[in-house]
Structure formats: structure tokens, C-alpha cells
Amino acid sequence: MRTRMIELTVDELKQIIGEVVEQKLSEMLGDPDEGLELREDIEARLRRSLEAESRGTRGIPAQEVAAQLGVEW
């Protein structure tokens, strides 16, 4: 069944537009890391981070990292 645009709500139209934009950006940009291998040390670090997060351990707040780097947050 085809729906005419006049029959769409504003939220439905926004949803459609968002999906189309996301699809187009994905087509244009793709995944720049596709085909690259993840180094073992980075993979291990990511696994530890995910495991810590699943246990409820939080990382360093973004504001603190920004302060350490001298960046305004």
C-alpha cells in the first residue's frame, strides 16, 4: 500500500527523512575502517573496557579528560 505524503504526520515524515539521510550518508562515507584488522592490544583494551562497564564501573568523565588535555568542555 502506498501512502501519500499528505497523509503522513510530521513525526512520520521526520522519521522517513532521518532514515533516508542516514542511508545516504552511509552510502557516501562508508566505514573507513572496513577491511582493517584490530590490533590485539587494542582489542584487549576494548574488551576490558566493555567488561568494566557491564560491571557498572565508570570511566573517566569527559570533563576531566578535557581538563587534562587543556580543552574547554
Phi, psi and omega in degrees: 000133179264138178252136177276148181303326182295340181272352181278147171279167178299318180296321178295319178295318177299319179299314181297313180299316179300317180294319180294317179297315179300317179297316181295317178298320178297319178296318184286316187266326182060195178255109183295342180264002182301132179090348179274148177266144178275127179298148183300319181293323178290319178299317179297318180295319178295319178298316179298318180296315179295320178295317179298318180296320180293335176276355179096002178284130180263153177275197179281130179301144182303323180297321180292318178298315179300318179297319179297326181272355181074028181254138177285133180251000000 
